[in-house]
Amino acid sequence: MVSHAHQGTTSSALTRLSVNAARLLGIPPHGYAHLLGLAPEHLNDDLCRTPAATGIRIAELTTVHTPWSELSVLLAQQSSIGTLGVWDYLITSAPTPLEGIRDASAYFATVADIGTDTLQVTEDGEHITISHVNQADLTYEAACAIRAYALGLYQRRLGEAAQRRLVPVHVALAAEAPRRHDALTELYGTRSIDFEAPDSSITFLAGDLKTPNPHAQPGLSTVLRRHAEQTLATAIPLRNWLDLFRAALASADYETTPTLSAVARRMAVSTRTLQRRLDEHGTTWSDEVETVRRAHITRLLHTTDLSIDAIAARSGYADARALRRAVQRWYGTTPATLRRTGHLDSAATGLSDLG
C-alpha cells in the first residue's frame, strides 16, 4: 500500500528524461537550468523528487520549438528499461503484463505527480484499456506531449514484459489532432488513433496482457512492491528553499556532527545567509539538526540490530548514555523500549530515511 505520495513532485529520473530530450532537441538551457531540482546534486540523486512545475516548464519550452507529437516519440525512444527505476521492473517482472501494469498503477507515485496524473486499468470482456488521466486542456501542448508519451511508455514496457511487440487495438488521445501524426502512428504501431478524447488511453486484447511473461520469477513482484514503498518512503521532495536545505543536511556524515559551514558550502551561501534563511522559514540550525538526527536514530533502531553503542557512534553522540538521554527527551522512553514497540512518531516517519 502506497503511504507516501509526494504530490506536487515527480521522480528525478523523469526529470532527467525531460532534460535530456530538451538537450537533444537543442532547447537553450538558460531557459530552464535555474529551475528548482535541476542542480546536478539533485537531478542526479534518485532520492530527490523534483517539483512537477519544473518538468512542466521544460515541456512548455520544448513544445515551443518542437511539435508535441514529436516530443512524445523522442521521450518514449529515450525510455529504455531501467530509466524510471523500480517502476519499470514492476511491469516487466510480474507474472503477466496485466499484473505488471496493475502494480505500476498502484505505485505510479514513484515516478509521477498523482495529484495531477493517474494511471488506470480497466477490463471489458476481450479488451483491457490503460488510461492516462490528466485534466489539463486539450490545447495545452505540454500536457499533450506527456499524455502521448505515457501511452507509448506503457506499450513499450508491456511489450518488454511479454518479450514481443504488442500492437494496440485502439489509441485515444486527449489532444487536438496535429497536422501530421505519422510519428504517433509509428510510435503505437497502429493508425487507429482518435483525437480530442476525454482521456488518453491505449487498448489491447485481453489475451495479450494475460499471457504469462517468459521471464517472470515467483516472488519477485512482492520484493519489487516493497522496494517501491521504500523508494517513496526515503524520497526527499524539493518544493522550496527549506527542502533544498534539508536535502543538503541529509547528505551529512552522521558519525560526526554536521557543521553549519559545511552545509553552507554545499548550498553555495555564507553561514550568515544560511542562518538568516532558516530564520525566515521559522526554524533554526540546531532544530533542523536535531530533527534529522532523531529520524536517523529512530530508523536505525527500527531497521537494524545495531547495539545502542554502535548507533550512538553512527549518530555523532559521545556514548550510549548521551543517546539514551536524547531518546528520553524526544519520546519519553528508552531506546530499547522504542525498538521493541516499533512505533514512529509522525515527524520521524516523514524524515526517517533522510540519513
N, C-alpha and C positions, 0 to 999 in steps of 0.2 A: 504494500500500500504506500503510495507516494505521500510523504509527510512534509516535504519542503518544495514549494512551487517556485519561489523566487520570481513572482510576477513582476513584469517591467524589465526583465533581463533575458538574455539568451546566452548560450554557451560561447566561450571564446573560440571554440572550434568553428562554429557557424560564422562568427565574425571574421575569422581568418580567411574563410572561404570567400566572403564578400570582398575583403580587401584584395585578395589575390586576383579575383575576377576584375576588379576595378583597375588593377595594375596591368593585367593582360590587355585590357581594352584602352589603355592609355589615358585613364582619368587622372588629371593632375592631383597629386597627393595633398597639395596645400589646401584643398577644399575639405579634407576630412581628417588629416593626420592629427589635428589638435583635439579631436573628439575624445570624450571620456572612454577609457578602456582600450585605446589604441597605442598607448605606450608599450614598448616591447616587453617590459616586465609583466604587463597584464595580458596583452594579446597572446603571448606565448606561454601563458600559465593556464593549464586546463582547470585549475581550481577557480579561476576568476570568471565571473558572469558579467558580460558586457551589457550596458543599458540597451534596451531594444531600440531606443531612439537613435543610437549610433549606427546600427545596422540599417535602419530605415533611411537615414540620411545618406549613407553610402549608395544604397539602391536608387535614391532620388537623383543623386549626382550622375550615376551610371546611366540611368534611363534618359537623361537629357541628351547623351551622346550616342546611345545605342537603343534600338527597339527593344521593348521589354521581352518580346518573344526570344530574341537572340541572347539576351542576358540569361534567361531561364535555361536555355540549352547549354550555355557555357558553364553555368553553375552545376548542372547535372553532370556534365562531362568531367568536371574537376572533382566530383564527389566519389572518389574511389573508396572501396570498402575500408573502414577504419578511420576515415576522415572525421566522422562525427562520434568517434569513441564507442562506448558501450552500447549506445542506442543502435548503431549499425548491427552489432552482433546479436542483439535481442531478436532481430528479424532472421538473420542468416543461420543462427544456431538452433532455432526452435524445431520441434518435431515436424511441423508443417509450415508452409508460408503463412497460412491463415493464423496459426497460433503466434507466429512471429510478429505479424503486423498488429495483432491484438496487444501483445506485450509492448510494442512500440507506441501504441496509442496510450496505454496505461502510464508509460514513462516518457511521454512526449516532453514533459518539463525538463528533461535532461538536455534538450537541445533548443527548445523554442520557448517563447513567452506565451504560456497558456492563458494569460489574461486577454489576449487578442486572437490567438490562433489555436485551433483544436484539430485533432485527427480522429475521425470517426469511422467505424467499420460496421456495415450493415449487410445482412444476408437476406436474399429474396429468391427463394427457390433455387434455380440453377445459376444465379448470379450473386457475386459479392462486390459491393461498392465501397470504395475507400474515399472518404471526403476530407478535403482540407477546408475548414470553415474559417473565414475571416470576413468581418463585416465592413471593411473599407469599401469605398465607392468603386464601381466598375471602371471609372475613368482614371483612377489613381494608378499610374503605370508601375510605380514601385511595388505596390501590393499585387498587381497582375503578374509581375515577374516572379515574385515569391510564391504565389499560388501555383503557377505553371511549373516552376522548378520543383515544388514539393511533390506534385503528382509524378513528375519524371523520376524523382528520387525514390519514391515508394515503388514504382515499377522496376527500377534498377535493382533495388535491394531484394525485392521478391524474386526476381529472376536469378539473382546470385544465390538465394536460398534454394531455389528449385534446380539450379545448375543448368538453366536453359532460358532462352528469351521468352518472356511471357507477353503475348500481344493482347491488349485490352479489347473488349467488345465495344466499349464506348468511352469517350472522354468528354467532360463538360467543364468549361472554364468560366469563372465569374469575371469576365473581361470583355471589353468590346473587341470585335474581330479586327485583327491587324490587317494592314494592306496585303501583306504576304504572310502565310503561315506554313510554308513548306518546311521551315526549321522545326516547327512543332509536329508536323506530320512525321518527320524523320525521328524526332525525339520519342514519340509514343508508338511509332510503327503502325499507325492507322490514319485514315482520312476521316474516320468517324469522330469528328470533333465539333461540338456545339459551343457557341459563344453566348455571352450575356445570360449565363445560367445563374440561378440563385446562389449556388455554392459550387466550388470546384470539386470534381470527382472523377475517379477512374474506375471502370467496372470490368471485372474479369469473370470468366467461367468459374463456377464454384469448384469444379473438378481440378482446375489448375492450381488452386490455392489449398486444396485439401490433400493433395498427393504428398506422401512423406518426403521430407528433404533427404537427399542422398547422404549427406554427411552429418546428420543430426546425432548428437551424443546424449544418451539418457542422463538426466540430472543437470545438464549444463544450463538450461534455461533458469533453473532455480538459483544457481550461482550468479548468473548474469543479472537477474532481477535484484538480488541482494547488492550486487555491485552498483547497479543503477541507483538504488536507495542511498548507498554510501556516497556516490558521486554528488547527489543533491544535498546530502547532509553536510558534506565538507566544503561545499561551494562558498565562494566569497562574492556576494553581489556588489558590483560597483555602481552605486547610484549617485553619489555626491562626494565632496571632498573628504568627509569623515570616513566613507567606505574606503577611499584610496589610502588614507592614513592607517586604517585598521588592517588593510592588506599588507602594507609595509611593516607594521608592527608584528603581524602574524608570521612574517618570514624571519623573525629574530631567532637567535640561538637561545633556547631556554635554559641551557646549562650555565649560562652567565646572565647577569641582569641586563635586559635590553636598555640601551642608553638613548637618551634624547638626541644626542648629537649624531649617533649612527642612523637613526630613523630619519632625522632631518636631512642628512646627506643623501639617503636613499630617495627622498622626495624632492631633492634639489632646492631646499629652502634653508634659511638660517634657523637656529634653535629658537630665537626670539619670535620669528614669524610663526613657527610651528606652535609655540605655546599660545600665541595670540589667536591663531585659527581654532585651536582647541577650545579656548575660552569663548569664542564666538559661537561655537557649536554646543556650549553648555556642559563641557566636560574638562577634565584635566589630564595631564600626562600620567600622574600616579593612579588615577581612577581607571584609565584605559589599560595600563599595565596590569593592575590588579584583576580587572575583568577577564582579560585574555589568559592570565596565569591561572586563574580559578578554573576556567574552562579547560585549559590544558591538563591541569592536575586531575580534574574530575574525569576527563576522558581516560587518562592513564589508570585511574582507579577502577574504572568500569570495563576497560577493554584489554587490560594486561594483568599478568600475575606478578608484576614487579613488586619488590618489597617497598615499604614506606621509605626506607633509607635511600633506595635507588630512585624512587620518584622525587624525593627531596633534591637529590643530586642533579636530576634531569630538569629541575624546575627553578634552579637558582637559589635554593634555600641552603642555609649553612648546615642544617642537620634535620633529622626526623622530628625533633621537638619543635623546631620553628614551623615545620609543615603542619604538625598537629594543631598548633595554636592558630594558624591561618584557617584551617578547615573548621575548627571550632567557631571562629569568628564568622565565617561565611554561612555555615549550615547549622551551628549549634550542636554538632555531634563530632565523633571521631572519624578518622579516615577508614578505620576497619568497619565501623557501622555503615558508613556511606557506601563502601564497596559491597557490603553484604546486602543492603537494601536495593542497590541498583537504581536509585532514584535521582534524576537530574532535575534541577530547578529550571524554570523557563529561560533564564538568562544563559545558563550553561548550555542548554540544548541548542540555542541559536548559534553559539560560538564554540561548541565543543571540539571542533577539529581545526580551528584556526592555526594551531601549532603543529 
